[in-house]
Amino acid sequence: MADKLKWGILGAGGIARAFADGIACSKSGMLVAIGSRSKEKAEAFGQEFKVERRYGSYEALLADPEVEAVYISTPHPQHAEWTIKACEAKKHVLCEKPISVNHAEAMAMVEAARANTVFLMEAFMYRCHPQTKKVVELVKSGAIGEVRVIKACFSFHAGFSESSRLFNNDLAGGGILDVGCYAVSFSRVIAGAAHGKDFEDPTEVAGCGHLGKTGVDEWAVATLRFPGDIVAEVATGVSLTQDNDARIFGAEGIIRVPSPWVPGRNGESTKILLERDGKTEEIVIEPGNKLFAIEADTVAEFIPRKQAASPAMSWADSLGQMKTLDRWRAELGLVYEMEKPARQTMPFDHRPLARPVDAVIPAATIPHLDKPVSRLVMGVDNQVAMPHAAAMFDDFFRRGGTCFDTAYCYGKAKSQLLGHWIKSRGVAKDVAVIVKGVHTPECFPDVIAGQLEASLEWLKLECADIYFMHRDNPKVPAGEFIEALNELVKAGKIKVFGGSNWSLRRVAAANRYAEKKGLQGFSAVSNNFSLAEMVEAVWDGCIHCSGDASRKWLAKQQMPVFAWSSQARGFFVDGVSGDEIERCWTNEANVARRDRARQLALKLGVEPINIALAYVLNQPFPMFALVGPREIAETVSSCRSLGITLTAAQLKWLWSGAGKMA
């Protein structure tokens, strides 16, 4: 008994009972605790399953040192909060499907598991069953030839009840998240198997369905296109009974799975039908244990690896799954009320936001600004919805990130997301917001004020901490821009300013004018700066300051640089390619720099992209690197660069090949 994995169950509903029964039959685990929001429910559950530790709160269960693994069986909207808290309590986690309400929550959950080095798996019990493993094996072996079409459905008629969780908007009800997720996960694992992978994410998602009076999907269908033109048709419903099976159509045959979702619940045998050459072969699967027992044993088997092996759900599999479900819901226009900005008022773990004392991301100061600025700056142009923005901004802030980059040309919606986040989190005094404006062709001094006012309104701020002119207009004397910007400083609309994509010659001219007139000059410049020297402008009017002469001037002036595309837009990431990489970054000198970055990365045990960012941050003048992560994992990757200190000799070697690597 001492060797068995000690489980606690968080939530005392029907699915929790099914899992408790499974643990009792498992080879590896034992149930030692139950936690419920109701002490009475915990007592009843404990009595039914002979569990001694019975807690009337989830917090109390997580505080129990005897509990090693937690099964989270709460309604969907509570998965993120309690998974994160369980990970922080150093408990391994099996979270009921869907792992979260959306991809944004899933990112935060996976990061909590990674940061706390604990196991996390989404509880698709059918993915752990031998039947699913056999289906995957058949596809990979070419039993039906090239896979072309997948059809999967999970749908039932529950009977409408506004109080039921299935129809409750606040509980993320509807078919897509509750059971449509099975059909999607099956399609993804089969498409992956067809290509020799653990899973595949669709390149296209098209769908439609019916939203009922509570605003949730009551029935829905989607078509998924995968690489290689594999097409999947998935269907779901909570108000409609359909054929609950799965079929895989190949060039040489068909695989039919009559009971794909709850195979052998009580340990009974199941079957797969393989049709080819005009014959049908019945493949019988003897699971050897109950469905939920097999799932519990899967967790125990893979705890040392922190993630399960396919076809069970890995972290990347769950993240891709939630992205696909998000896209299916978007096709129906289904956004839950809880996902809208008005309800996104707290981080997913429901704890107030605070910048840690031991922040990973350091801060520095720039002239005339009365608050520190984090040396990593997050761009807001990759956030498209409030849950995603909240996940990214919360995580960044908790790592010490306090500076955010916005622009008038990014549009109203993206600035509004940041503005809502700042207000809802109460961090206006703690963050530094960059506002950019007067992008070509509107780069004139008399345009600055109007665009700035619009940006501030979107952000719900009275003042921009840092204002950058997004482009230069060499036809306008630099002094005219200085005059216009100083008027805004006097009016309290901006604190400091500078130029983005301004030549250093023009910056110097602007500051000479300011000094002569007794005015405030440029406090910073925001040009491209990276280990790869930009060969051709990414966008019209863009310039870099990466070259030898620019670096010499910046070091002499100690001019702060807010470097955009500080990592050369993926040039240093193995496997990244495309027209932009070839056109803007690829030449003999940059390829040599990338090779040297790879050599040093290997020596230091990091990735080449980390070396590229460290090169920027270790310059002998104030550097702030603009990053545009789309996922928390990309923020984590950027933060790994912060611990790398490069000597002057290493900087020289990385750039020119002279000097020394070590």
C-alpha positions in Angstrom: 0.0 0.0 0.0 2.9 2.4 0.7 3.9 2.2 -3.0 0.5 3.1 -4.3 -0.2 6.6 -5.6 -2.4 8.4 -3.0 -5.3 10.2 -4.7 -7.5 13.0 -3.6 -10.7 13.9 -5.5 -11.7 17.5 -5.8 -15.4 17.7 -6.4 -18.0 15.1 -5.3 -20.3 14.8 -8.4 -21.2 11.9 -10.6 -18.0 11.7 -12.6 -16.0 11.9 -9.3 -17.9 8.7 -8.2 -17.0 7.0 -11.5 -13.3 7.8 -11.0 -13.4 6.7 -7.3 -14.7 3.4 -8.4 -11.9 3.2 -11.0 -9.2 4.0 -8.4 -10.5 1.1 -6.3 -9.9 -1.3 -9.2 -6.6 0.3 -10.3 -3.2 -1.5 -9.9 -1.4 1.6 -8.8 -3.5 3.9 -6.8 -5.6 4.4 -3.7 -8.2 7.0 -2.8 -7.2 8.8 0.5 -9.2 12.0 0.5 -12.3 13.8 -0.9 -12.8 17.5 -1.0 -16.1 19.3 -1.7 -17.5 22.8 -1.2 -20.0 21.1 1.1 -18.9 19.2 4.2 -22.1 17.2 4.0 -21.3 16.1 0.5 -17.8 15.2 1.4 -19.0 13.1 4.3 -21.5 11.2 2.2 -18.9 10.6 -0.5 -16.4 9.5 2.0 -18.8 7.1 3.6 -19.8 5.6 0.2 -16.2 5.0 -0.8 -14.7 4.4 2.7 -12.5 7.5 2.5 -11.3 8.7 5.9 -10.2 12.2 5.0 -13.3 14.3 4.1 -12.8 18.0 3.5 -15.4 20.7 3.3 -13.2 22.9 1.1 -10.9 22.4 -1.9 -8.1 24.3 -0.1 -8.1 21.8 2.8 -7.7 18.9 0.4 -4.8 20.5 -1.3 -3.2 21.2 2.0 -3.2 17.5 3.0 0.4 16.3 2.7 -0.7 12.7 2.2 -2.4 13.5 -1.1 0.0 13.0 -4.0 -2.3 13.3 -7.0 -5.6 15.2 -7.5 -8.4 14.4 -9.8 -10.3 17.6 -10.6 -14.0 17.0 -11.4 -15.4 20.4 -11.0 -17.5 22.2 -13.7 -15.5 23.5 -16.6 -14.9 27.1 -15.5 -13.2 25.9 -12.2 -10.7 23.7 -13.9 -8.1 26.4 -14.4 -8.2 27.8 -10.9 -7.9 24.5 -9.1 -5.4 22.9 -11.5 -3.1 25.9 -11.0 -3.6 25.8 -7.2 -3.0 22.0 -7.1 0.2 22.3 -9.1 1.4 25.0 -6.8 0.6 22.7 -3.9 3.0 20.2 -5.7 0.2 17.7 -6.5 0.1 15.8 -9.7 -3.1 16.6 -11.6 -5.6 14.7 -13.7 -8.1 17.3 -14.8 -11.4 16.3 -16.3 -12.1 17.1 -19.9 -12.2 19.7 -21.4 -9.0 20.7 -19.6 -10.2 24.3 -19.6 -12.8 26.6 -21.1 -10.4 28.0 -23.7 -6.8 27.9 -24.9 -5.8 30.8 -22.8 -6.7 29.0 -19.5 -5.0 25.9 -20.8 -1.7 27.8 -21.3 -1.8 29.0 -17.7 -2.5 25.5 -16.4 0.3 23.9 -18.4 2.7 26.7 -17.3 1.8 25.9 -13.6 2.6 22.3 -14.1 5.9 23.1 -15.8 6.9 25.7 -13.2 6.2 23.3 -10.4 7.5 20.1 -12.1 4.4 18.1 -11.6 2.4 15.8 -13.8 -0.7 17.1 -15.6 -3.0 15.3 -17.9 -6.4 16.0 -19.5 -8.8 13.2 -18.5 -9.9 11.7 -21.8 -10.2 8.2 -20.4 -10.9 6.7 -23.9 -7.4 7.9 -25.0 -5.9 5.7 -22.3 -7.9 2.6 -23.3 -6.3 -0.3 -25.4 -9.0 0.1 -28.0 -7.8 3.6 -28.9 -4.2 2.4 -28.9 -5.1 -0.4 -31.3 -6.9 2.0 -33.7 -3.9 4.3 -33.7 -1.6 1.3 -34.4 -3.8 0.2 -37.3 -3.7 3.6 -38.9 0.1 3.9 -38.5 0.6 0.4 -39.9 -1.2 1.4 -43.1 -4.1 -1.1 -42.5 -6.5 1.0 -44.6 -3.9 2.8 -46.7 -3.8 6.6 -46.9 -6.3 8.2 -44.5 -8.6 10.6 -46.3 -11.8 11.2 -44.2 -12.6 10.9 -40.5 -16.1 11.0 -39.1 -16.7 11.2 -35.4 -19.8 12.1 -33.4 -20.8 12.4 -29.7 -24.3 13.7 -29.2 -27.3 13.0 -26.9 -30.7 14.5 -26.0 -30.5 15.7 -22.4 -33.9 17.5 -22.3 -33.7 21.3 -21.8 -33.3 22.6 -18.3 -32.0 26.1 -17.7 -30.5 25.0 -14.4 -28.6 22.1 -15.9 -24.9 22.6 -16.3 -25.3 21.4 -19.9 -27.3 24.5 -20.8 -25.8 26.9 -18.2 -23.8 29.7 -19.9 -21.9 30.5 -16.6 -20.8 26.9 -16.5 -19.6 26.9 -20.1 -22.4 24.6 -21.2 -23.2 23.2 -24.6 -22.1 20.3 -26.7 -18.8 21.4 -28.1 -17.0 21.6 -24.8 -18.8 18.8 -23.0 -18.7 16.0 -25.6 -17.8 17.5 -29.0 -14.3 17.6 -27.6 -14.2 13.8 -27.9 -14.9 13.9 -31.6 -12.2 16.6 -32.1 -9.6 14.8 -30.0 -10.2 11.6 -31.9 -9.8 13.3 -35.3 -6.6 15.0 -34.2 -5.0 11.8 -32.9 -6.0 9.9 -36.0 -4.7 12.6 -38.4 -1.5 12.6 -36.4 -1.2 8.8 -36.6 -1.7 9.0 -40.4 1.4 11.1 -40.5 3.4 9.1 -38.0 2.8 11.7 -35.3 1.2 11.7 -31.8 -1.4 14.2 -33.0 -2.1 16.8 -35.7 -3.8 20.2 -35.5 -6.2 21.3 -38.2 -5.1 23.9 -40.7 -8.8 24.9 -41.3 -11.9 24.8 -39.2 -15.4 25.5 -40.6 -18.5 25.0 -38.5 -22.1 25.9 -37.8 -24.7 25.0 -35.2 -27.6 26.2 -33.1 -27.3 28.4 -30.1 -30.2 28.0 -27.7 -31.9 30.5 -25.4 -29.1 30.4 -22.8 -26.5 31.2 -25.5 -24.8 27.8 -25.6 -24.5 25.4 -28.5 -27.3 22.7 -28.4 -26.1 21.0 -31.6 -23.1 21.7 -33.9 -21.1 20.3 -36.7 -17.6 21.2 -37.9 -15.3 20.2 -40.8 -11.6 20.1 -40.0 -8.9 20.1 -42.7 -5.6 18.6 -41.7 -2.2 18.5 -43.5 -2.2 16.2 -46.5 -5.9 17.1 -47.2 -7.2 14.7 -44.5 -10.8 15.9 -43.8 -12.7 15.3 -40.6 -16.4 15.7 -40.0 -17.2 16.1 -36.3 -20.6 16.5 -34.7 -22.0 17.0 -31.3 -25.1 18.0 -29.4 -26.8 18.1 -26.0 -30.3 18.4 -27.5 -30.0 15.8 -30.2 -29.3 12.1 -30.4 -27.0 11.1 -33.2 -24.8 8.1 -34.2 -22.2 8.0 -31.5 -19.4 6.3 -33.3 -16.2 7.0 -35.1 -15.1 5.9 -38.6 -11.9 6.3 -40.5 -12.0 6.1 -44.3 -8.7 5.2 -46.1 -7.8 4.6 -49.7 -7.8 0.8 -49.1 -10.4 0.3 -46.4 -12.4 1.5 -43.4 -12.0 1.3 -39.7 -15.2 1.5 -37.7 -15.3 2.0 -33.9 -18.8 1.3 -32.7 -18.2 2.5 -29.1 -15.3 4.9 -29.2 -16.0 7.2 -26.2 -16.8 4.9 -23.2 -15.2 1.6 -24.3 -15.4 -1.2 -21.8 -16.5 0.9 -18.9 -16.6 -2.0 -16.6 -13.8 -4.0 -18.1 -15.9 -5.8 -20.8 -14.4 -6.5 -24.2 -14.8 -4.1 -27.1 -14.5 -4.4 -30.8 -13.0 -2.6 -33.8 -14.3 -3.4 -37.4 -11.7 -3.4 -40.1 -13.1 -3.5 -43.6 -10.9 -4.1 -46.6 -10.9 -6.2 -49.8 -14.7 -6.7 -49.4 -14.3 -8.4 -46.0 -14.9 -7.3 -42.4 -12.5 -8.4 -39.7 -13.7 -8.0 -36.1 -10.8 -7.1 -33.8 -11.7 -7.8 -30.2 -10.0 -5.8 -27.4 -9.8 -7.3 -23.9 -8.9 -4.2 -21.7 -8.1 -6.2 -18.5 -9.6 -3.5 -16.2 -12.3 -0.9 -15.9 -12.0 2.2 -18.0 -11.3 4.7 -15.2 -8.9 2.3 -13.5 -6.8 2.2 -16.7 -6.8 6.0 -16.7 -5.6 6.1 -13.1 -2.9 3.6 -13.9 -1.8 5.7 -16.9 -1.3 8.7 -14.6 0.9 6.6 -12.2 2.9 5.2 -15.1 3.9 8.5 -16.5 4.4 10.7 -13.4 8.2 10.5 -13.7 7.9 12.0 -17.2 5.4 14.7 -16.0 3.4 14.1 -19.2 1.6 11.0 -20.6 2.6 9.3 -23.8 0.3 9.3 -26.8 -2.5 8.4 -27.3 -3.1 9.8 -23.8 -3.0 13.5 -23.7 0.3 15.4 -23.5 0.5 19.1 -22.8 0.9 20.1 -26.4 -2.0 17.8 -27.4 -4.3 19.5 -24.9 -3.1 23.0 -26.0 -3.8 22.1 -29.7 -7.2 20.6 -28.7 -8.3 23.8 -26.9 -7.2 25.9 -29.9 -9.4 23.8 -32.2 -12.4 24.0 -29.8 -11.9 27.8 -29.7 -12.0 27.9 -33.5 -15.1 25.7 -33.6 -16.9 28.0 -31.1 -15.8 31.1 -33.0 -17.5 29.7 -36.1 -20.8 29.7 -34.2 -20.1 33.1 -32.6 -20.1 31.4 -29.2 -18.3 33.5 -26.5 -19.3 32.7 -23.0 -20.3 35.6 -20.8 -17.4 34.8 -18.5 -14.9 35.3 -21.4 -16.1 38.9 -22.1 -14.0 41.8 -20.8 -16.5 42.8 -18.2 -16.1 39.4 -16.4 -12.4 39.0 -16.9 -11.5 40.9 -13.7 -9.1 38.4 -12.0 -6.3 36.1 -13.0 -7.3 32.5 -13.7 -6.1 31.4 -10.3 -8.5 34.1 -8.7 -5.6 35.7 -6.8 -4.9 39.5 -6.9 -2.1 40.4 -9.3 1.1 41.4 -7.8 4.6 41.9 -9.1 7.0 39.6 -7.2 9.9 41.0 -5.2 12.2 38.5 -6.9 11.0 39.3 -10.4 12.7 37.4 -13.2 12.5 40.3 -15.6 14.7 43.2 -14.4 13.9 46.9 -14.7 15.9 50.0 -15.6 15.2 53.7 -15.9 15.2 56.1 -18.8 15.7 59.9 -18.6 12.6 62.0 -17.5 10.5 58.9 -16.7 9.4 58.6 -13.0 9.0 54.8 -13.0 11.1 51.8 -13.8 10.7 50.0 -17.1 11.0 46.3 -17.5 13.8 45.3 -19.9 11.5 43.0 -21.7 8.6 44.8 -23.3 5.5 43.0 -24.4 3.8 44.0 -27.6 0.0 43.9 -27.6 -0.5 43.2 -31.3 -0.8 39.4 -30.9 -3.7 39.5 -28.5 -7.1 39.1 -30.1 -9.6 38.3 -27.2 -9.7 39.1 -23.5 -9.0 35.6 -22.1 -5.8 35.3 -24.2 -4.8 38.9 -23.4 -5.4 38.3 -19.7 -3.4 35.1 -19.7 -0.4 36.7 -21.5 -0.4 40.0 -19.5 -1.0 38.3 -16.1 1.9 35.9 -16.7 4.2 38.7 -18.0 3.5 40.9 -15.0 4.1 38.2 -12.5 7.5 37.6 -14.0 8.3 41.3 -13.6 7.2 42.6 -16.9 5.8 46.1 -16.5 6.2 47.7 -20.0 3.6 47.2 -22.8 3.9 48.4 -26.4 0.9 49.8 -28.2 0.3 51.7 -31.4 -2.4 53.7 -33.0 -2.2 51.6 -36.1 -2.7 48.4 -34.2 -6.3 49.5 -33.9 -8.8 50.2 -31.1 -9.6 46.6 -30.1 -6.1 45.7 -29.0 -5.5 48.8 -27.0 -8.9 48.3 -25.3 -7.9 44.9 -24.2 -4.7 46.3 -22.5 -6.7 49.2 -21.1 -9.3 46.9 -19.5 -6.6 44.6 -18.1 -4.8 47.6 -16.5 -8.0 48.9 -14.9 -9.3 45.6 -13.8 -6.0 44.6 -12.2 -5.5 48.0 -10.6 -1.9 48.3 -11.9 -1.9 51.6 -13.7 0.8 53.0 -11.4 2.9 49.9 -11.8 3.1 49.6 -15.6 4.7 51.8 -18.3 2.7 52.0 -21.5 4.3 52.9 -24.8 2.0 54.6 -27.3 3.2 54.9 -30.9 1.6 57.1 -33.6 2.0 59.1 -36.8 2.7 56.1 -39.0 3.3 56.9 -42.6 1.5 58.5 -44.5 0.3 60.5 -41.6 3.7 61.4 -40.2 3.2 65.1 -39.4 3.5 67.1 -36.2 -0.1 68.3 -36.3 -1.4 64.7 -36.4 0.3 63.6 -33.2 -2.1 65.1 -30.7 -5.3 63.7 -32.3 -4.0 60.1 -32.6 -2.6 60.2 -29.1 -5.9 61.3 -27.7 -7.6 58.4 -29.4 -5.1 55.9 -28.1 -5.4 57.2 -24.5 -9.2 57.0 -24.7 -8.9 53.4 -25.9 -6.5 52.6 -23.1 -8.5 54.5 -20.5 -5.3 56.4 -19.5 -4.7 60.1 -19.0 -1.0 60.0 -20.1 1.3 57.9 -22.1 4.5 57.0 -20.2 6.5 56.7 -23.4 5.5 58.1 -26.8 7.3 57.0 -30.0 6.7 58.5 -33.4 6.2 55.3 -35.4 8.0 56.6 -38.5 10.0 59.6 -39.5 9.2 62.1 -42.2 12.6 63.6 -43.3 10.8 66.3 -45.2 9.7 67.9 -41.9 12.5 69.6 -39.8 13.2 67.6 -36.7 12.6 70.7 -34.6 8.9 70.9 -35.6 8.4 67.4 -34.1 10.3 68.5 -30.9 8.0 71.5 -30.5 4.8 69.5 -31.0 5.9 66.8 -28.5 7.0 69.3 -25.9 3.5 70.8 -26.0 2.1 67.4 -25.1 4.6 67.0 -22.3 3.5 70.4 -20.9 -0.2 69.3 -21.2 0.5 66.1 -19.2 -0.3 63.8 -22.1 3.1 62.2 -22.4 6.1 61.9 -20.1 8.9 61.0 -22.4 9.2 60.6 -26.2 11.4 59.3 -29.0 11.4 58.0 -32.5 10.8 54.6 -33.9 12.5 54.0 -37.3 14.4 57.3 -37.1 17.9 57.4 -38.3 20.4 58.2 -35.5 21.5 61.2 -37.5 17.9 62.6 -37.3 17.7 61.7 -33.6 20.9 63.7 -33.0 19.5 66.7 -35.0 16.3 66.6 -32.9 18.2 66.6 -29.7 20.5 69.4 -30.8 17.4 71.5 -31.5 15.9 70.6 -28.1 19.1 71.5 -26.3 19.4 74.8 -28.1 15.8 75.7 -27.3 15.8 74.5 -23.7 13.3 71.8 -24.5 13.0 68.1 -23.7 14.6 65.9 -26.3 14.4 62.3 -27.3 14.8 60.0 -24.3 14.9 56.8 -26.4 14.9 55.4 -29.9 12.9 52.3 -31.1 14.5 50.8 -34.1 15.3 47.2 -35.1 18.3 45.9 -33.2 19.3 42.3 -33.3 22.2 39.9 -33.7 21.0 39.4 -37.3 21.4 42.7 -39.2 18.2 43.4 -41.2 19.0 42.9 -44.9 15.7 44.3 -46.2 13.1 46.3 -44.4 10.4 44.0 -42.9 7.9 46.9 -43.5 8.3 50.0 -45.6 10.0 52.8 -43.7 11.7 50.5 -41.1 15.4 50.9 -40.2 17.8 49.2 -37.9 20.6 50.4 -35.7 22.5 47.1 -35.4 25.6 48.0 -37.4 29.0 49.0 -36.1 28.6 52.7 -36.5 25.2 52.7 -34.8 26.4 50.7 -31.8 29.4 53.0 -31.4 27.1 56.1 -31.4 24.6 54.5 -29.0 27.4 53.5 -26.6 28.8 57.1 -26.6 25.4 58.7 -26.1 24.1 56.0 -23.8 20.8 56.4 -25.7 18.2 53.8 -24.6 17.0 51.5 -27.4 13.7 49.8 -27.5 14.5 47.1 -30.0 11.7 45.7 -32.1 12.2 42.3 -33.7 14.9 41.8 -31.2 15.1 38.1 -32.1 15.0 38.7 -35.8 11.4 37.3 -36.1 12.5 33.7 -35.7 15.7 33.7 -37.7 17.5 31.9 -34.9 14.9 29.2 -34.3 15.7 25.9 -36.0 13.1 25.0 -38.6 11.7 28.4 -39.0 11.7 29.6 -42.6 9.6 31.5 -45.1 9.7 34.4 -47.4 10.2 37.0 -44.7 13.1 35.1 -43.2 14.8 34.8 -46.6 14.1 38.3 -47.7 14.8 40.3 -44.5 17.4 38.3 -42.6 19.2 35.7 -44.7 22.7 36.6 -46.0 26.1 35.1 -45.5 27.0 37.3 -42.5 23.8 36.5 -40.7 24.0 32.8 -41.3 27.5 32.9 -39.8 26.1 34.7 -36.8 23.4 32.1 -36.4 26.0 29.4 -36.6 28.0 31.1 -33.8 24.9 31.5 -31.7 24.3 27.8 -32.1 27.8 27.0 -30.9 27.5 29.2 -27.8 24.0 27.9 -27.1 25.3 24.3 -27.1 28.1 25.3 -24.7 25.7 27.1 -22.3 22.9 24.6 -22.5 20.3 27.0 -24.0 18.7 27.6 -27.3 20.2 29.8 -30.1 17.2 32.2 -29.8 18.2 32.8 -26.2 21.7 33.7 -27.3 20.3 36.1 -29.8 18.2 37.9 -27.2 21.0 37.9 -24.7 23.2 39.6 -27.3 20.7 42.5 -27.4 20.3 42.8 -23.7 24.1 42.7 -23.0 25.0 45.7 -25.1 27.0 48.5 -23.4 24.1 50.9 -23.5 20.5 50.8 -22.1 18.6 48.1 -24.0 14.9 47.2 -23.8 13.8 44.3 -26.0 10.3 44.3 -27.5 8.9 40.7 -27.7 5.7 39.6 -29.2 4.8 36.2 -27.6 1.6 34.5 -28.8 1.8 31.9 -26.0 3.1 31.8 -22.5 5.7 29.2 -23.5 7.3 31.9 -25.8 7.4 34.4 -22.8 9.1 31.6 -20.8 11.6 31.1 -23.6 12.4 34.9 -23.7 13.0 34.9 -20.0 15.6 32.3 -20.2 17.8 34.8 -22.0 17.8 37.1 -18.9 20.2 34.8 -17.0 22.9 34.9 -19.7 25.7 37.3 -19.2 27.9 37.9 -22.3 31.4 39.5 -22.1 32.5 42.2 -24.5 34.7 39.5 -26.2 31.7 37.2 -26.7 29.6 40.1 -28.1 32.3 40.8 -30.6 32.7 37.2 -31.5 29.0 36.7 -32.0 28.8 39.7 -34.3 32.0 39.4 -36.3 33.7 36.2 -35.5 36.6 38.0 -34.0 37.2 37.8 -30.3 36.5 34.7 -28.3 33.5 32.5 -27.7 34.5 31.5 -24.1 
